């Protein structure tokens, strides 16, 4: 399910000091529903080199990855994957087999579909659950009643609790609704950094 915080959680892991110290190279690829083999490989190269890559030859891009990752301990994040076709995963996996990273290299995939986990033949998977009522309310309060937000009055508290209940424990929905600011004559959206 979308909005549960899978990408946010993966991003937090990716940016932790202990992870940056553990992996010589970290690669982030946003996949979405377009599981284009060459696009994914080129995004990996772009993430490694900080320059755009549009190599059209599969062998060429794999060679570039091999040169960049040979003997290097790396973390690869494939974010928001929708592809559940095992043959396409096999194609990507077989291409990456030639990329001999150091022992301990890892691939982290975020997805909202169990079929993707099955198609990948994942060794370990974790399901991100929804927030509890208490955690949902705390998240909402931090957004809605922050400096510049509405005052935490009984009226706004009651309205907020009804809104949080309708969010069903989804952090993205809670953060979005908590970001609404009440102004005279209506509501407007204010974008706040997390």
C-alpha positions in Angstrom: 0.0 0.0 0.0 1.3 3.5 -0.8 2.0 6.1 1.8 3.2 3.7 4.5 6.7 5.2 4.5 8.7 2.5 2.7 10.7 5.1 0.7 11.1 7.3 3.7 12.4 4.3 5.8 14.8 3.2 3.0 16.1 6.8 2.6 16.7 7.0 6.4 18.7 3.7 6.2 20.5 4.9 3.1 21.6 8.1 4.8 22.6 6.8 8.2 26.2 7.4 9.2 26.7 3.8 10.0 25.5 2.8 6.5 27.6 5.4 4.7 30.6 4.2 6.7 29.8 0.5 5.9 29.5 0.8 2.1 32.1 2.4 -0.1 29.4 3.1 -2.8 25.7 3.7 -2.3 23.4 3.7 -5.4 19.8 4.9 -5.4 17.5 4.1 -8.3 13.8 5.1 -8.4 12.1 2.5 -10.5 8.3 2.9 -10.3 6.2 1.0 -12.8 8.6 1.4 -15.7 11.0 -1.6 -15.2 13.2 -0.7 -18.1 16.4 -2.9 -17.8 18.7 -0.4 -19.6 17.2 2.6 -17.8 17.8 1.0 -14.4 21.5 0.1 -15.3 22.0 3.7 -16.6 20.5 5.1 -13.4 22.9 3.0 -11.4 25.9 4.4 -13.4 24.5 8.0 -13.0 24.1 7.5 -9.3 27.7 6.3 -9.0 29.3 8.9 -11.2 27.0 11.9 -10.5 26.6 12.4 -14.3 23.9 11.4 -16.7 24.4 8.1 -18.5 22.6 7.0 -21.6 24.7 4.1 -22.8 22.5 2.1 -25.2 24.6 -1.1 -25.3 23.9 -3.5 -22.4 27.5 -4.8 -22.4 28.8 -1.3 -22.3 26.8 -0.2 -19.3 27.5 -3.5 -17.4 31.3 -3.0 -18.2 31.0 0.5 -16.7 29.3 -0.9 -13.6 31.9 -3.6 -13.3 34.7 -1.1 -13.5 33.1 1.1 -10.8 32.1 -1.6 -8.4 34.8 -4.3 -8.8 35.9 -5.3 -5.3 33.8 -2.4 -3.8 31.3 -3.0 -1.0 28.1 -1.4 -2.2 24.5 -0.8 -1.3 22.0 -0.7 -4.2 18.5 0.6 -3.4 15.8 0.0 -6.0 12.9 2.1 -4.8 9.2 1.7 -5.6 9.4 -1.4 -7.8 6.2 -2.7 -9.4 7.6 -5.4 -11.8 6.4 -8.9 -10.9 7.7 -10.7 -14.0 10.4 -13.2 -12.8 12.1 -13.3 -16.3 12.8 -9.5 -16.1 14.2 -9.9 -12.6 16.4 -12.7 -13.8 17.7 -10.5 -16.7 18.7 -7.8 -14.2 20.1 -10.3 -11.7 22.2 -12.1 -14.4 23.5 -8.7 -15.6 24.5 -7.8 -12.0 26.2 -11.2 -11.4 29.2 -9.9 -13.5 29.4 -6.9 -11.2 31.7 -8.4 -8.5 31.3 -6.2 -5.5 33.0 -6.9 -2.3 31.6 -9.4 0.2 28.7 -7.8 2.1 27.3 -5.8 -0.8 23.5 -5.5 -0.5 20.5 -4.8 -2.6 17.4 -3.2 -0.9 14.1 -3.1 -2.8 11.0 -1.2 -1.8 7.7 -2.3 -3.2 4.0 -2.3 -2.3 3.3 -5.7 -4.0 3.9 -9.1 -2.5 4.1 -10.5 -6.1 7.3 -8.4 -6.6 8.9 -10.0 -3.6 7.9 -13.4 -4.9 9.2 -12.7 -8.4 12.6 -11.5 -7.0 12.9 -14.7 -5.0 13.9 -12.4 -2.1 15.9 -14.0 0.7 14.6 -11.7 3.5 11.5 -9.4 3.4 10.0 -7.0 5.9 6.5 -5.7 5.8 6.1 -2.1 6.8 2.9 -1.8 8.9 0.6 1.1 9.5 1.1 3.5 12.4 -0.7 2.9 15.7 -3.4 5.3 16.8 -1.0 6.9 19.3 1.8 7.3 16.8 -0.5 8.6 14.1 -1.8 11.3 16.5 1.8 12.2 17.5 2.8 12.6 13.9 -0.3 14.7 13.1 0.3 17.0 16.1 3.9 17.6 15.2 2.7 18.8 11.7 -0.5 20.6 12.5 0.4 22.3 15.8 3.9 23.2 14.9 5.0 26.9 15.0 3.0 28.8 12.4 0.3 26.2 12.5 -3.1 26.2 14.3 -3.3 26.4 18.0 -3.9 23.2 19.8 -7.5 24.0 21.0 -10.1 21.5 21.9 -12.0 22.3 18.6 -8.9 21.7 16.5 -7.8 18.7 18.5 -11.2 17.0 18.0 -11.1 17.8 14.3 -7.6 16.5 14.0 -8.4 13.3 15.7 -11.3 12.6 13.3 -8.9 13.4 10.4 -6.2 11.0 11.8 -8.7 8.3 12.2 -9.7 8.5 8.5 -6.0 8.2 7.5 -5.9 4.6 8.7 -2.4 4.8 10.0 -0.8 5.9 6.7 2.0 8.3 7.5 1.9 10.1 4.1 -1.8 10.9 4.5 -1.3 12.0 8.1 1.6 14.3 7.2 -0.4 15.7 4.3 -3.5 16.5 6.4 -1.3 17.8 9.2 0.2 20.2 6.7 -3.1 21.9 5.9 -3.3 25.3 7.5 -6.5 26.9 8.5 -6.9 30.4 7.2 -9.8 32.9 7.2 -12.1 31.8 4.4 -10.8 28.3 4.0 -7.9 25.9 4.1 -4.6 26.1 2.2 -1.8 23.7 1.9 1.6 24.6 3.3 4.6 22.4 2.4 6.8 21.8 5.3 10.0 19.9 5.4 9.8 16.7 7.5 
